[in-house]
Amino acid sequence: MRRTKKKTLTEGEKILDRVKRVGMIILGVSENRNWIELLYEGDLAHAKRIELPGASQILVEEIPHKTTVYEHPRTMIYLDGPCDIEICREGNQIVVRGQKVEPAA
């Protein structure tokens, strides 16, 4: 199993949201607005949508995933099991990072 190193916030970062047990991420652009939709693992009928102001660039960092599907105007990222996701703003960039949830022993 590969573990990612938990990054600490730098001075210019602002946390926009933290969501637990995400199974899929959808990155989308409609008109001049970007958005992120997080679908919960095992319950894809429920989602959390995060509207992003302006035309921000979205970066996804080191999240364990199975498949990425690009279908204009969105990109769907299917994760390799449930992950805890953190979304931060760094200037005009939005950074999405996460860690796989360890199964209960």
Helices and strands as residue ranges (DSSP letters): E 13-30, E 33-40, E 43-52, E 57-61, E 65-71, E 74-90, E 93-100
